[in-house]
């Protein structure tokens, strides 16, 4: 167990040293404007039509997009944390733990993490 803590400690120290003040290019922060959301909805609707959405379902899709408008995000914002129950992992009888290697990330993503 000590090895796990040492690995986590070392990896966070490495990431802290690599952190920069600038946000990564792929990370889009901010709030969405109403015009941007409407444009995104129009694009989704047009894509659905192009991909064969039947005429009988167009009104339903339009009402669903409007009903769940607040669920869509184009950018990450300063939203509160999700109010969900913590995930609980239940191992099957006879299961053995496996030590997995860390995943390789690009330098930009490592700086973000």
MDTraj code that builds the backbone (N, CA, C; nanometers):
import mdtraj as md
import numpy as np

residues = "UNK UNK UNK UNK UNK UNK UNK UNK UNK UNK UNK UNK UNK UNK UNK UNK UNK UNK UNK UNK UNK UNK UNK UNK UNK UNK UNK UNK UNK UNK UNK UNK UNK UNK UNK UNK UNK UNK UNK UNK UNK UNK UNK UNK UNK UNK UNK UNK UNK UNK UNK UNK UNK UNK UNK UNK UNK UNK UNK UNK UNK UNK UNK UNK UNK UNK UNK UNK UNK UNK UNK UNK UNK UNK UNK UNK UNK UNK UNK UNK UNK UNK UNK UNK UNK UNK UNK UNK UNK UNK UNK UNK UNK UNK UNK UNK UNK UNK UNK UNK UNK UNK UNK UNK UNK UNK UNK UNK UNK UNK UNK UNK UNK".split()
xyz = np.array([
    [0.0825, -0.1192, 0.0000],
    [0.0000, 0.0000, 0.0000],
    [0.0869, 0.1255, 0.0000],
    [0.2005, 0.1192, 0.0643],
    [0.2906, 0.2337, 0.0685],
    [0.3363, 0.2716, -0.0715],
    [0.3588, 0.1704, -0.1576],
    [0.4007, 0.1975, -0.2947],
    [0.2974, 0.2812, -0.3684],
    [0.1698, 0.2549, -0.3442],
    [0.0629, 0.3301, -0.4101],
    [0.0703, 0.4768, -0.3706],
    [0.0846, 0.5041, -0.2407],
    [0.0925, 0.6419, -0.1942],
    [0.2169, 0.7119, -0.2474],
    [0.3283, 0.6399, -0.2526],
    [0.4515, 0.6990, -0.3056],
    [0.4344, 0.7331, -0.4536],
    [0.3702, 0.6445, -0.5286],
    [0.3472, 0.6685, -0.6707],
    [0.2589, 0.7907, -0.6907],
    [0.1505, 0.7995, -0.6140],
    [0.0598, 0.9143, -0.6252],
    [0.1329, 1.0428, -0.5875],
    [0.2085, 1.0389, -0.4788],
    [0.2818, 1.1562, -0.4340],
    [0.3800, 1.2019, -0.5400],
    [0.4549, 1.1060, -0.5970],
    [0.5540, 1.1396, -0.6984],
    [0.4872, 1.1973, -0.8227],
    [0.3778, 1.1349, -0.8680],
    [0.3134, 1.1821, -0.9909],
    [0.2541, 1.3211, -0.9721],
    [0.1998, 1.3515, -0.8543],
    [0.1442, 1.4854, -0.8324],
    [0.2557, 1.5893, -0.8238],
    [0.3685, 1.5523, -0.7681],
    [0.4811, 1.6461, -0.7638],
    [0.5305, 1.6758, -0.9039],
    [0.5376, 1.5723, -0.9897],
    [0.5811, 1.5921, -1.1277],
    [0.4829, 1.6837, -1.1999],
    [0.3523, 1.6584, -1.1826],
    [0.2519, 1.7415, -1.2473],
    [0.2575, 1.8849, -1.1972],
    [0.2799, 1.9038, -1.0664],
    [0.2901, 2.0384, -1.0114],
    [0.4059, 2.1146, -1.0750],
    [0.5164, 2.0460, -1.0999],
    [0.6318, 2.1104, -1.1604],
    [0.6046, 2.1480, -1.3056],
    [0.5184, 2.0709, -1.3731],
    [0.4910, 2.0947, -1.5141],
    [0.3789, 2.1941, -1.5372],
    [0.3054, 2.2306, -1.4321],
    [0.1894, 2.3187, -1.4493],
    [0.2324, 2.4571, -1.4956],
    [0.1485, 2.5137, -1.5841],
    [0.1692, 2.6500, -1.6291],
    [0.0441, 2.7292, -1.5976],
    [0.0538, 2.8595, -1.6058],
    [-0.0615, 2.9438, -1.5768],
    [-0.1653, 2.9401, -1.6875],
    [-0.1261, 2.9135, -1.8100],
    [-0.2181, 2.9150, -1.9229],
    [-0.3022, 2.7881, -1.9271],
    [-0.4265, 2.8033, -1.9728],
    [-0.5146, 2.6880, -1.9915],
    [-0.4765, 2.6187, -2.1222],
    [-0.4964, 2.4888, -2.1327],
    [-0.4686, 2.4194, -2.2588],
    [-0.5593, 2.4711, -2.3695],
    [-0.5114, 2.4618, -2.4937],
    [-0.5881, 2.5104, -2.6082],
    [-0.7192, 2.4354, -2.6256],
    [-0.7208, 2.3060, -2.5921],
    [-0.8397, 2.2250, -2.6158],
    [-0.9473, 2.2471, -2.5094],
    [-0.9157, 2.3187, -2.4030],
    [-1.0106, 2.3410, -2.2942],
    [-1.0840, 2.4727, -2.3169],
    [-1.2161, 2.4642, -2.3393],
    [-1.2970, 2.5816, -2.3671],
    [-1.3779, 2.6160, -2.2422],
    [-1.3374, 2.7219, -2.1717],
    [-1.4044, 2.7628, -2.0494],
    [-1.4917, 2.8843, -2.0751],
    [-1.5945, 2.8992, -1.9958],
    [-1.6796, 3.0167, -2.0060],
    [-1.8258, 2.9785, -2.0016],
    [-1.9090, 3.0737, -2.0324],
    [-2.0526, 3.0481, -2.0354],
    [-2.1016, 3.0562, -2.1786],
    [-2.2072, 2.9825, -2.2064],
    [-2.2657, 2.9790, -2.3396],
    [-2.3645, 3.0933, -2.3563],
    [-2.3634, 3.1547, -2.4732],
    [-2.4645, 3.2556, -2.5020],
    [-2.5865, 3.1859, -2.5602],
    [-2.6996, 3.2518, -2.5534],
    [-2.8229, 3.1949, -2.6076],
    [-2.8099, 3.1698, -2.7576],
    [-2.7433, 3.2604, -2.8283],
    [-2.7245, 3.2447, -2.9729],
    [-2.6396, 3.1219, -3.0046],
    [-2.5344, 3.0975, -2.9251],
    [-2.4490, 2.9802, -2.9476],
    [-2.5262, 2.8506, -2.9245],
    [-2.6077, 2.8473, -2.8192],
    [-2.6870, 2.7279, -2.7892],
    [-2.7879, 2.7046, -2.9020],
    [-2.8526, 2.8110, -2.9478],
    [-2.9504, 2.7972, -3.0552],
    [-2.8837, 2.7486, -3.1838],
    [-2.7652, 2.7981, -3.2127],
    [-2.6902, 2.7533, -3.3306],
    [-2.6551, 2.6050, -3.3182],
    [-2.6111, 2.5634, -3.1999],
    [-2.5770, 2.4222, -3.1776],
    [-2.7009, 2.3339, -3.1933],
    [-2.8147, 2.3793, -3.1414],
    [-2.9386, 2.3027, -3.1564],
    [-2.9783, 2.2918, -3.3025],
    [-2.9664, 2.4010, -3.3756],
    [-2.9999, 2.3987, -3.5188],
    [-2.9110, 2.2999, -3.5934],
    [-2.7819, 2.2988, -3.5598],
    [-2.6888, 2.2047, -3.6228],
    [-2.7253, 2.0605, -3.5884],
    [-2.7617, 2.0338, -3.4603],
    [-2.8026, 1.8987, -3.4213],
    [-2.9283, 1.8571, -3.4972],
    [-3.0226, 1.9492, -3.5074],
    [-3.1489, 1.9206, -3.5751],
    [-3.1235, 1.8932, -3.7242],
    [-3.0412, 1.9756, -3.7883],
    [-3.0095, 1.9559, -3.9294],
    [-2.9341, 1.8255, -3.9535],
    [-2.8435, 1.7916, -3.8628],
    [-2.7698, 1.6646, -3.8741],
    [-2.8650, 1.5463, -3.8624],
    [-2.9588, 1.5550, -3.7692],
    [-3.0571, 1.4477, -3.7524],
    [-3.1418, 1.4326, -3.8787],
    [-3.1835, 1.5446, -3.9380],
    [-3.2611, 1.5383, -4.0621],
    [-3.1783, 1.4785, -4.1747],
    [-3.0536, 1.5214, -4.1846],
    [-2.9636, 1.4697, -4.2887],
    [-2.9405, 1.3192, -4.2730],
    [-2.9397, 1.2720, -4.1486],
    [-2.9168, 1.1299, -4.1213],
    [-3.0450, 1.0467, -4.1260],
    [-3.1545, 1.1062, -4.1708],
    [-3.2754, 1.0281, -4.1934],
    [-3.3819, 1.0372, -4.0860],
    [-3.3851, 1.1429, -4.0077],
    [-3.4892, 1.1597, -3.9069],
    [-3.6253, 1.1662, -3.9767],
    [-3.7177, 1.0770, -3.9423],
    [-3.8493, 1.0793, -4.0070],
    [-3.9256, 1.2075, -3.9732],
    [-4.0097, 1.2509, -4.0663],
    [-4.0898, 1.3716, -4.0458],
    [-4.1743, 1.3615, -3.9195],
    [-4.2204, 1.2409, -3.8892],
    [-4.3066, 1.2224, -3.7718],
    [-4.2328, 1.2451, -3.6399],
    [-4.1001, 1.2456, -3.6411],
    [-4.0219, 1.2617, -3.5182],
    [-3.9602, 1.3999, -3.5034],
    [-3.9724, 1.4846, -3.6022],
    [-3.9079, 1.6162, -3.5975],
    [-3.9633, 1.7032, -3.4851],
    [-4.0948, 1.7048, -3.4706],
    [-4.1560, 1.7854, -3.3650],
    [-4.1131, 1.7352, -3.2266],
    [-4.1044, 1.6021, -3.2095],
    [-4.0626, 1.5440, -3.0815],
    [-3.9182, 1.5826, -3.0495],
    [-3.8300, 1.5746, -3.1499],
    [-3.6908, 1.6130, -3.1281],
    [-3.6814, 1.7605, -3.0896],
    [-3.7541, 1.8445, -3.1584],
    [-3.7529, 1.9872, -3.1293],
    [-3.7990, 2.0141, -2.9859],
    [-3.9058, 1.9473, -2.9423],
    [-3.9556, 1.9693, -2.8061],
    [-3.8592, 1.9144, -2.7011],
    [-3.7916, 1.8025, -2.7313],
    [-3.6931, 1.7480, -2.6370],
    [-3.5729, 1.8414, -2.6216],
    [-3.5258, 1.8948, -2.7339],
    [-3.4134, 1.9885, -2.7273],
    [-3.4502, 2.1108, -2.6441],
    [-3.5718, 2.1591, -2.6605],
    [-3.6157, 2.2754, -2.5835],
    [-3.6363, 2.2408, -2.4360],
    [-3.6949, 2.1243, -2.4097],
    [-3.7224, 2.0836, -2.2718],
    [-3.5942, 2.0649, -2.1904],
    [-3.4926, 2.0089, -2.2532],
    [-3.3671, 1.9794, -2.1824],
    [-3.2565, 2.0787, -2.2182],
    [-3.2935, 2.1986, -2.2555],
    [-3.1986, 2.3025, -2.2963],
    [-3.0905, 2.3261, -2.1901],
    [-3.1265, 2.3240, -2.0633],
    [-3.0305, 2.3508, -1.9560],
    [-2.9312, 2.2373, -1.9329],
    [-2.9550, 2.1226, -1.9948],
    [-2.8660, 2.0078, -1.9761],
    [-2.7469, 2.0105, -2.0717],
    [-2.7517, 2.0927, -2.1740],
    [-2.6465, 2.0982, -2.2750],
    [-2.5442, 2.2044, -2.2387],
    [-2.4171, 2.1738, -2.2641],
    [-2.3091, 2.2691, -2.2433],
    [-2.2186, 2.2671, -2.3655],
    [-2.1768, 2.3843, -2.4072],
    [-2.0787, 2.3964, -2.5134],
    [-1.9398, 2.4209, -2.4561],
    [-1.9370, 2.4746, -2.3340],
    [-1.8114, 2.5033, -2.2644],
    [-1.8231, 2.4570, -2.1190],
    [-1.7087, 2.4393, -2.0574],
    [-1.7075, 2.4125, -1.9141],
    [-1.7253, 2.5437, -1.8415],
    [-1.8082, 2.5425, -1.7397],
    [-1.8315, 2.6647, -1.6643],
    [-1.8053, 2.6436, -1.5167],
    [-1.8436, 2.7405, -1.4374],
    [-1.8240, 2.7335, -1.2937],
    [-1.9485, 2.6719, -1.2294],
    [-1.9858, 2.5527, -1.2758],
    [-2.1033, 2.4840, -1.2255],
    [-2.0721, 2.4162, -1.0922],
    [-2.1718, 2.4006, -1.0067],
    [-2.1484, 2.3281, -0.8813],
    [-2.1231, 2.1799, -0.9102],
    [-2.0608, 2.1098, -0.8176],
    [-2.0364, 1.9667, -0.8374],
    [-2.1679, 1.8912, -0.8553],
    [-2.1618, 1.7812, -0.9270],
    [-2.2803, 1.6978, -0.9482],
    [-2.3255, 1.6373, -0.8160],
    [-2.4542, 1.6339, -0.7954],
    [-2.5110, 1.5785, -0.6723],
    [-2.5481, 1.4326, -0.6991],
    [-2.4490, 1.3455, -0.6935],
    [-2.4698, 1.2027, -0.7194],
    [-2.4094, 1.1211, -0.6055],
    [-2.4583, 1.0002, -0.5891],
    [-2.4017, 0.9106, -0.4888],
    [-2.2647, 0.8630, -0.5353],
    [-2.1699, 0.8467, -0.4449],
    [-2.0382, 0.7969, -0.4833],
    [-2.0494, 0.6564, -0.5444],
    [-1.9624, 0.6290, -0.6401],
    [-1.9629, 0.4979, -0.7024],
    [-1.9114, 0.3941, -0.6029],
    [-1.9763, 0.2816, -0.5988],
    [-1.9353, 0.1728, -0.5112],
    [-1.8984, 0.0536, -0.5969],
    [-1.7771, 0.0069, -0.5824],
    [-1.7292, -0.1071, -0.6597],
    [-1.7430, -0.2320, -0.5744],
    [-1.8147, -0.3298, -0.6255],
    [-1.8342, -0.4562, -0.5552],
    [-1.7665, -0.5656, -0.6382],
    [-1.6657, -0.6273, -0.5801],
    [-1.5926, -0.7321, -0.6513],
    [-1.6699, -0.8630, -0.6461],
    [-1.6591, -0.9373, -0.7544],
    [-1.7199, -1.0693, -0.7581],
    [-1.6410, -1.1645, -0.6693],
    [-1.7071, -1.2683, -0.6226],
    [-1.6400, -1.3683, -0.5391],
    [-1.5236, -1.4291, -0.6177],
    [-1.4090, -1.4352, -0.5565],
    [-1.2914, -1.4940, -0.6202],
    [-1.2126, -1.3970, -0.7060],
    [-1.2549, -1.2729, -0.7157],
    [-1.1836, -1.1743, -0.7971],
    [-1.0512, -1.1380, -0.7312],
    [-0.9495, -1.1163, -0.8134],
    [-0.8184, -1.0782, -0.7631],
    [-0.7865, -0.9384, -0.8133],
    [-0.7279, -0.8583, -0.7272],
    [-0.6927, -0.7229, -0.7697],
    [-0.5738, -0.7275, -0.8647],
    [-0.5720, -0.6334, -0.9565],
    [-0.4662, -0.6262, -1.0572],
    [-0.4053, -0.4877, -1.0494],
    [-0.2767, -0.4824, -1.0526],
    [-0.2087, -0.3529, -1.0506],
    [-0.1942, -0.3048, -1.1944],
    [-0.2615, -0.1968, -1.2272],
    [-0.2596, -0.1450, -1.3641],
    [-0.1538, -0.0359, -1.3765],
    [-0.0953, -0.0291, -1.4932],
    [0.0036, 0.0745, -1.5212],
    [-0.0697, 0.2065, -1.5472],
    [-0.0040, 0.3178, -1.5210],
    [-0.0649, 0.4473, -1.5499],
    [-0.0724, 0.4663, -1.7014],
    [-0.1689, 0.5448, -1.7434],
    [-0.1901, 0.5678, -1.8866],
    [-0.1014, 0.6823, -1.9346],
    [-0.0531, 0.6714, -2.0575],
    [0.0266, 0.7825, -2.1107],
    [-0.0651, 0.8963, -2.1557],
    [-0.0333, 1.0179, -2.1158],
    [-0.1085, 1.1362, -2.1557],
    [-0.0139, 1.2325, -2.2257],
    [-0.0678, 1.3134, -2.3134],
    [0.0141, 1.4150, -2.3783],
    [0.0600, 1.5149, -2.2715],
    [0.1649, 1.5873, -2.3033],
    [0.2183, 1.6849, -2.2083],
    [0.1134, 1.7900, -2.1736],
    [0.0338, 1.8291, -2.2722],
    [-0.0699, 1.9298, -2.2487],
    [-0.1749, 1.8796, -2.1490],
    [-0.2174, 1.7551, -2.1627],
    [-0.3165, 1.6995, -2.0711],
    [-0.2564, 1.6771, -1.9324],
    [-0.1295, 1.6379, -1.9255],
    [-0.0654, 1.6205, -1.7947],
    [-0.0593, 1.7534, -1.7203],
    [-0.0318, 1.8630, -1.7926],
    [-0.0289, 1.9947, -1.7279],
    [-0.1677, 2.0300, -1.6744],
    [-0.2706, 1.9957, -1.7482],
    [-0.4062, 2.0259, -1.7054],
    [-0.4446, 1.9457, -1.5810],
    [-0.4119, 1.8158, -1.5821],
    [-0.4475, 1.7304, -1.4689],
    [-0.3738, 1.7733, -1.3456],
])
top = md.Topology()
chain = top.add_chain()
for i, resn in enumerate(residues, 1):
    res = top.add_residue(resn, chain, resSeq=i)
    for name in ("N", "CA", "C"):
        top.add_atom(name, md.element.get_by_symbol(name[0]), res)
traj = md.Trajectory(xyz[None], top)
